[in-house]
Amino acid sequence: MVLQVFGHKSPDTDSTGSPIIWAWYLSEIQGIPAQANLLGEPNNEALFMLQHWQLDKPEIISEVAPGAPVVIVDTNNPAELPDVINQADIRAVIDHHKLVGGLETKAPIDITIRPLACTATIMHDLMGADAAKMPRAVKGAMLSCILSDTLAFRSPTTTDHDRALAEALAEELSVNLSEYSAQMFAAKSDVSAFSDVELLRMDSKSFPVCDQTLRVSVLETTAPHVVLARKAALMAAMGPVALEDNVDQVLLFVVDILAEEATLLVPNEAVKSIAEKSFDVCVDVDSVVLPGVMSRKKQIVPQLTL
């Protein structure tokens, strides 16, 4: 049976590129038949990566069969995986997020979770000398993943190791990092084709905070004014999305990549209270700017309180 490799729902660049990278490694180096899969339609930046490096878009799946062998990458959170994930035969987890708990395996497995900015960086380390055998397109995917997750080294999650690997890959591929990352971010910033509900769910994860569940959505863009021009409609959509997704509140952070700040939309008194208690700000309008806030993982979620 072919081993399926996939990341989290609402796949971003890392959750699109890392399955491709690891499926190549398993199939071509380890001799284990493997295929990359996605748990949803990739975002525009990920689609740009696939097109730029002439990579086929992995098949999109919504479920996994009981007993199917799988490798989970770029997450370890059951809430971001198929509902029946614990019925699958989980063979390995490769991730760079905090350990959530809840996954159950049929036997001991390989788990690699490291404090790096990108899953693809971890994969390069795990490959060792075999990483040099990656085809150009796979190396391009790896570079794209790192640039995306580090916001071209602007994110506080960036480590010297992530940066050094990206710079080495760029030199090998003859890629200008500034120009290529600008192209990636321009693709990510084009949200004109997405509905308000789709934007709220595009890069969104749910987290328990005290006795509530918050859906934390992040839109990283070089054109924040385009998103903020839709502020009223986005805030109107938050209530229905919260109800449908069975969460208490939806928090939308519009991250300005170039200004290195985030704008949090404030649709109601509950979110106003969360914003003021979590980020030590005074909110008197329907949004608040948070200077220096770039990372959901490091600067947003750890700060959230009710």
C-alpha positions in Angstrom: 0.0 0.0 0.0 1.3 3.4 -0.9 2.2 5.6 2.0 0.3 9.0 2.1 2.2 12.1 3.2 0.2 15.2 4.2 0.1 18.2 6.3 -2.7 20.2 7.9 -6.1 21.4 6.5 -6.1 24.7 4.7 -2.6 24.0 3.4 -0.1 26.8 3.1 3.2 26.6 1.3 4.9 24.5 4.0 2.0 22.1 4.2 2.0 21.8 0.4 5.7 21.6 -0.2 6.8 19.4 2.7 4.6 16.4 1.6 6.2 16.7 -1.9 9.7 16.8 -0.4 9.1 13.9 2.0 7.3 11.7 -0.5 10.2 12.2 -2.9 12.7 11.1 -0.2 10.7 8.1 0.9 10.1 6.9 -2.7 13.5 7.7 -4.3 15.9 7.3 -1.4 14.3 5.0 1.1 12.5 2.8 -1.5 9.1 3.2 0.2 6.3 3.9 -2.3 4.8 7.2 -1.1 2.6 10.0 -2.5 2.0 13.6 -1.4 -1.5 14.6 -0.6 -3.3 17.8 0.5 -6.2 18.2 2.9 -7.7 21.1 1.0 -7.0 23.5 -1.8 -3.6 25.2 -1.3 -3.5 29.0 -0.9 -2.3 31.3 -3.7 1.3 31.4 -2.6 1.5 27.6 -2.6 -0.1 27.5 -6.0 2.5 30.0 -7.2 5.3 27.7 -5.8 3.9 24.7 -7.7 3.6 26.6 -11.0 7.0 28.3 -10.6 8.9 25.0 -10.0 6.6 23.0 -12.4 5.4 20.7 -9.7 2.2 18.7 -10.0 -0.4 19.7 -7.4 -0.8 16.8 -5.0 -4.2 15.0 -4.9 -6.6 16.6 -2.5 -8.1 14.1 0.0 -10.6 14.6 2.8 -10.4 11.2 4.5 -8.0 8.4 5.1 -8.9 4.8 5.1 -8.7 2.8 8.3 -5.3 1.2 8.5 -3.8 3.3 5.7 -0.1 4.1 6.2 0.5 7.8 6.6 3.2 10.3 7.5 2.0 13.6 9.1 4.0 16.7 8.4 3.8 20.4 9.6 1.3 19.6 12.3 0.6 17.2 15.2 -2.8 18.5 16.0 -5.7 16.1 15.4 -8.1 19.0 14.9 -6.1 20.0 11.7 -6.3 16.4 10.3 -9.0 14.1 9.0 -11.5 13.1 11.7 -10.5 9.4 11.5 -6.8 10.1 11.7 -6.4 7.8 14.7 -7.8 4.9 12.7 -4.9 5.3 10.2 -1.5 3.6 10.5 0.5 6.7 11.5 4.2 5.9 10.7 5.8 9.2 11.5 5.3 12.8 12.4 7.6 15.6 11.3 6.7 19.0 12.7 7.9 22.4 14.1 4.8 23.3 16.3 4.2 22.6 19.9 3.1 19.2 20.9 -0.7 19.2 21.2 -1.5 15.6 22.0 -4.4 13.4 20.9 -2.8 11.3 18.2 -2.9 7.6 18.7 -0.7 5.1 16.9 -0.8 1.4 16.3 2.9 0.9 17.1 5.9 3.0 18.1 6.7 5.6 15.5 9.4 8.1 14.5 8.5 11.6 15.8 10.6 14.6 15.0 9.6 18.0 16.4 12.2 20.7 16.4 12.2 24.4 17.2 12.9 25.6 13.7 10.8 27.9 11.6 9.9 25.4 8.9 9.2 21.7 8.5 11.2 21.6 5.3 14.3 22.6 7.2 13.9 19.7 9.5 13.5 17.4 6.5 16.7 18.6 5.0 18.5 17.7 8.3 16.8 14.3 8.4 18.0 13.5 4.9 21.6 14.2 5.6 23.9 13.8 2.6 20.9 12.5 0.6 19.5 16.0 0.5 22.0 16.8 -2.3 20.2 14.3 -4.5 16.9 16.3 -4.5 15.9 17.4 -8.0 15.9 21.1 -8.7 12.1 21.4 -8.4 12.1 19.7 -5.0 14.9 22.0 -3.8 12.8 24.9 -5.1 9.9 23.7 -3.0 12.1 23.5 0.1 13.4 27.0 -0.5 9.8 28.3 -0.9 8.7 26.6 2.3 11.4 28.3 4.3 10.8 31.7 2.8 7.1 31.4 3.4 7.3 30.3 7.0 10.0 32.8 7.9 8.3 35.7 5.9 11.7 36.0 4.2 13.5 36.0 7.5 11.2 38.7 9.1 9.4 36.3 11.4 10.7 35.9 14.9 10.5 32.2 14.4 13.4 32.4 12.0 16.6 30.6 13.2 20.1 31.0 11.8 19.8 27.4 10.6 16.7 28.2 8.5 18.3 31.2 7.0 21.6 29.5 6.2 19.8 26.7 4.4 17.6 29.0 2.4 20.6 31.1 1.4 22.5 27.9 0.3 19.5 26.6 -1.7 19.1 30.0 -3.3 22.7 30.1 -4.4 22.6 26.6 -5.7 19.4 27.4 -7.7 20.6 30.8 -8.8 17.6 32.4 -7.2 17.5 36.1 -6.0 16.0 35.8 -2.5 14.5 39.3 -2.5 13.0 39.0 -5.9 11.6 35.5 -5.5 10.1 36.2 -2.0 8.5 39.3 -3.4 6.9 37.2 -6.1 5.7 34.7 -3.5 4.2 37.4 -1.3 2.5 39.1 -4.2 0.8 35.9 -5.1 -0.3 35.4 -1.4 -1.6 39.0 -1.3 -4.0 38.5 -4.2 -7.2 37.6 -2.3 -9.7 39.1 -4.8 -11.1 35.7 -5.8 -11.9 34.6 -2.2 -15.1 35.2 -0.3 -15.1 36.7 3.2 -15.7 33.3 4.7 -12.9 31.7 2.7 -10.5 34.4 3.9 -11.4 33.8 7.5 -10.6 30.1 7.0 -7.7 30.4 4.6 -4.9 30.2 7.2 -6.9 29.4 10.3 -6.4 27.2 13.4 -8.5 26.6 16.5 -7.0 26.8 20.0 -8.4 26.2 23.4 -8.0 29.3 25.6 -9.2 29.0 29.2 -12.7 27.6 28.9 -13.2 28.8 25.3 -12.1 27.8 21.8 -10.8 30.5 19.6 -10.3 30.3 15.8 -7.1 32.3 15.1 -7.0 33.4 11.4 -3.9 35.0 9.9 -3.6 36.8 6.6 0.0 37.6 5.7 0.1 40.2 2.9 2.2 43.0 1.4 -1.1 44.8 0.6 -3.0 45.0 3.9 -5.2 47.8 2.6 -6.8 45.4 0.2 -8.0 43.1 3.1 -8.8 46.0 5.5 -11.1 47.5 2.8 -13.3 44.5 3.4 -13.2 44.9 7.2 -17.0 45.4 7.7 -17.9 42.3 5.6 -15.2 40.2 7.2 -16.4 41.1 10.7 -20.0 40.4 9.7 -18.9 36.9 8.6 -17.2 36.1 11.8 -20.3 35.2 13.8 -21.6 32.7 11.2 -18.2 31.1 10.8 -17.8 30.8 14.6 -21.2 29.1 14.8 -20.6 26.8 11.9 -17.1 25.8 13.2 -18.2 25.4 16.8 -15.8 28.0 18.2 -16.5 30.9 20.6 -14.8 33.6 18.6 -12.9 34.2 15.4 -9.8 36.4 15.6 -8.5 37.8 12.3 -4.9 39.2 12.3 -3.9 40.9 9.1 -0.1 40.7 9.1 1.7 43.4 7.1 4.8 41.7 6.0 6.7 44.8 5.0 5.7 47.0 8.0 6.2 44.1 10.3 2.9 44.6 12.2 -0.5 43.0 12.6 -4.0 44.5 12.6 -6.5 42.7 14.7 -10.2 43.2 13.7 -12.4 43.8 16.7 -16.1 42.9 15.8 -17.5 42.7 19.3 -17.0 43.3 23.1 -15.6 39.8 23.6 -12.8 40.2 21.1 -12.2 43.7 22.4 -11.6 42.2 25.9 -9.4 39.5 24.5 -7.3 42.1 22.6 -6.9 44.3 25.6 -6.0 41.6 28.1 -3.7 39.7 25.7 -1.8 42.5 24.1 -1.9 45.3 26.7 -3.6 47.7 24.4 -6.6 50.0 24.6 -9.2 49.4 21.9 -11.8 52.1 21.1 -12.5 51.3 17.5 -13.1 48.2 15.4 -9.4 47.3 14.9 -6.1 47.6 16.6 -2.6 47.7 15.3 0.0 45.5 17.0 3.5 46.6 16.1 6.1 43.8 15.6 3.5 41.0 15.7 4.2 38.6 12.9 3.9 35.1 14.2 0.8 33.3 15.3 2.9 30.5 16.8 5.3 32.7 18.8 3.6 36.1 19.3 -0.2 35.6 19.1 -1.3 32.2 20.5 1.0 32.3 23.6 -0.4 35.7 24.5 -4.1 34.9 24.3 -6.1 35.2 27.5 -9.7 35.9 28.4 
